[in-house]
Amino acid sequence: MKKILVTGGAGFIGSHVVDALVEQEKTVLIADNLSTGRSAHVNPGENTHFFDVDITDRDGLEQIFRQHHDIDGVIHLAAQSKASPSLEAPGHDANINIHGTVNVLELMKTYEVGRFIYASSAAVYGDQETLPITEDAAVGPLSPYGVSKYAGEEYVKAYQRLYDIDARILRFANVYGPRQSVDTEAGVITIFVEQLLNGDQPGIYGDGKQTRDFIYVKDVASAILCCLFEAPSESGGDPVYNVSTGQETSIETLLRELSAIMDQSYHPLYMGERAGDIEKSYLDNRKLRTNFTWKPETSLEDGLAATIAHAQRSGDLYEKID
Ligand SMILES: NC(=O)c1ccc[n+]([C@@H]2O[C@H](COP(=O)([O-])OP(=O)(O)OC[C@H]3O[C@@H](n4cnc5c(N)ncnc54)[C@H](O)[C@@H]3O)[C@@H](O)[C@H]2O)c1
């Protein structure tokens, strides 16, 4: 596999995926409308080609497939990627996440591209009693975003059944790391780092004992590449995999770790519970680890240190992150 199309390749996760592909000397096509992504995050290598295109514009997207009829695989990350905006504008969320995904699948079918990676989310699970959450748990999304991500999954499975598309559906836990923007509820780590760096009081919703599964972005990028290039050891099964650490970390612990690494004291501001917030969540990653050669490599401490270091020296220019 030589030529890969990454939708959303200027975004937080997408830019790390592109970096990892470039490191493996692949030719990378990036389709992104820069709505939340940034051109400064796009790998400037000579084997990367950027297309400013909206995935809801099928004709615009088709230009890429026409120009590059030898695409070997598609990594589909472009999305309305947050829960709260989907509550404000569910139609907009559905248009990008469902209609946009169908456009990508249709073009894969037409241009006979075989391998497909679909970015889904732990948001499809909603609140679950049994932890850690396994892939066979009944879904119960709590936001239009969770619904649209799940609808995308079902389209992917339908195209897999109907046509010659070999897909993997990856449900990411809470991803963190360099280049994440602060204006996201998933980006609590980025928000805390910024607050601590500015000497502001970090704000905690609820009692801070709620837990999440925080996975470093480079471990997510390596999971995506493993799933793109490898075949699962158990073939023919359901193509859904959790991408997570399998460990839960409370918001309080997170803040304590961050302040210890930054050697900075803090006095959290407790802000009361947010409606709809889940108390505890972490995802079982055994299915991904047993089917592919992947495992998460980055400890929370190392990932947090890298995120802090990036925030401390962050500028607008593309910066390679080791
Ligand atoms: N960050 C997380 O914790 C997390 C967790 C679960 C799932 N995900 C999923 O992973 C994927 C990437 O998320 P992210 O955190 O990097 O978000 P992001 O917002 O940083 O990246 C999304 C990218 O898609 C682009 N985009 C948005 N709408 C588009 C459109 N209509 N046409 C073309 N490009 C468009 C944006 O400009 C951006 O570059 C998304 O599919 C998201 O749902 C993320």
The ligand as an SDF file (V2000), in Angstrom:
LIG
                    3D

 44 48  0  0  0  0  0  0  0  0999 V2000
  -10.4350   13.5840   19.7390 N   0  0  0  0  0  0  0  0  0  0  0  0
  -11.0930   12.5980   20.3310 C   0  0  0  0  0  0  0  0  0  0  0  0
  -10.9720   12.4010   21.5540 O   0  0  0  0  0  0  0  0  0  0  0  0
  -11.9830   11.6770   19.5160 C   0  0  0  0  0  0  0  0  0  0  0  0
  -12.6450   10.6470   20.2010 C   0  0  0  0  0  0  0  0  0  0  0  0
  -13.4620    9.7960   19.4830 C   0  0  0  0  0  0  0  0  0  0  0  0
  -13.5900    9.9210   18.1120 C   0  0  0  0  0  0  0  0  0  0  0  0
  -12.9530   10.9320   17.4590 N   0  0  0  0  0  0  0  0  0  0  0  0
  -13.1260   11.0190   15.9980 C   0  0  0  0  0  0  0  0  0  0  0  0
  -11.8490   11.1140   15.3990 O   0  0  0  0  0  0  0  0  0  0  0  0
  -11.9150   11.9250   14.2260 C   0  0  0  0  0  0  0  0  0  0  0  0
  -10.8970   13.0420   14.2990 C   0  0  0  0  0  0  0  0  0  0  0  0
  -11.1740   13.8240   15.4580 O   0  0  0  0  0  0  0  0  0  0  0  0
  -10.2430   15.0350   15.9320 P   0  0  0  0  0  0  0  0  0  0  0  0
  -10.2760   15.0530   17.4060 O   0  0  0  0  0  0  0  0  0  0  0  0
   -8.9560   14.9770   15.2110 O   0  0  0  0  0  0  0  0  0  0  0  0
  -11.1180   16.2650   15.4430 O   0  0  0  0  0  0  0  0  0  0  0  0
  -10.7150   17.5500   14.5950 P   0  0  0  0  0  0  0  0  0  0  0  0
  -11.9240   18.4310   14.6310 O   0  0  0  0  0  0  0  0  0  0  0  0
   -9.4210   18.1050   15.0710 O   0  0  0  0  0  0  0  0  0  0  0  0
  -10.5060   16.9460   13.1370 O   0  0  0  0  0  0  0  0  0  0  0  0
  -11.5410   16.8320   12.1970 C   0  0  0  0  0  0  0  0  0  0  0  0
  -10.9940   17.3170   10.8620 C   0  0  0  0  0  0  0  0  0  0  0  0
  -12.0110   17.1710    9.8770 O   0  0  0  0  0  0  0  0  0  0  0  0
  -12.1070   18.3920    9.1340 C   0  0  0  0  0  0  0  0  0  0  0  0
  -13.5040   18.5190    8.6920 N   0  0  0  0  0  0  0  0  0  0  0  0
  -14.5940   18.7520    9.4480 C   0  0  0  0  0  0  0  0  0  0  0  0
  -15.6880   18.8060    8.6680 N   0  0  0  0  0  0  0  0  0  0  0  0
  -15.2740   18.5960    7.3990 C   0  0  0  0  0  0  0  0  0  0  0  0
  -15.9300   18.5500    6.1490 C   0  0  0  0  0  0  0  0  0  0  0  0
  -17.2480   18.7280    6.0480 N   0  0  0  0  0  0  0  0  0  0  0  0
  -15.1950   18.3090    5.0450 N   0  0  0  0  0  0  0  0  0  0  0  0
  -13.8470   18.1440    5.1160 C   0  0  0  0  0  0  0  0  0  0  0  0
  -13.1630   18.1890    6.2740 N   0  0  0  0  0  0  0  0  0  0  0  0
  -13.8700   18.4150    7.4080 C   0  0  0  0  0  0  0  0  0  0  0  0
  -11.7100   19.5000   10.1020 C   0  0  0  0  0  0  0  0  0  0  0  0
  -11.2650   20.6710    9.4580 O   0  0  0  0  0  0  0  0  0  0  0  0
  -10.6010   18.8050   10.8880 C   0  0  0  0  0  0  0  0  0  0  0  0
   -9.3450   18.9850   10.2620 O   0  0  0  0  0  0  0  0  0  0  0  0
  -13.3600   12.4100   14.1210 C   0  0  0  0  0  0  0  0  0  0  0  0
  -14.0360   11.5680   13.2280 O   0  0  0  0  0  0  0  0  0  0  0  0
  -13.8920   12.2460   15.5340 C   0  0  0  0  0  0  0  0  0  0  0  0
  -15.2870   12.0490   15.5320 O   0  0  0  0  0  0  0  0  0  0  0  0
  -12.1480   11.8230   18.1310 C   0  0  0  0  0  0  0  0  0  0  0  0
  1  2  1  0
  2  3  2  0
  2  4  1  0
  4  5  1  0
  4 44  2  0
  5  6  2  0
  6  7  1  0
  7  8  2  0
  8  9  1  0
  8 44  1  0
  9 10  1  0
  9 42  1  0
 10 11  1  0
 11 12  1  0
 11 40  1  0
 12 13  1  0
 13 14  1  0
 14 15  2  0
 14 16  1  0
 14 17  1  0
 17 18  1  0
 18 19  2  0
 18 20  1  0
 18 21  1  0
 21 22  1  0
 22 23  1  0
 23 24  1  0
 23 38  1  0
 24 25  1  0
 25 26  1  0
 25 36  1  0
 26 27  1  0
 26 35  1  0
 27 28  2  0
 28 29  1  0
 29 30  1  0
 29 35  2  0
 30 31  1  0
 30 32  2  0
 32 33  1  0
 33 34  2  0
 34 35  1  0
 36 37  1  0
 36 38  1  0
 38 39  1  0
 40 41  1  0
 40 42  1  0
 42 43  1  0
M  CHG  2   8   1  16  -1
M  END
$$$$
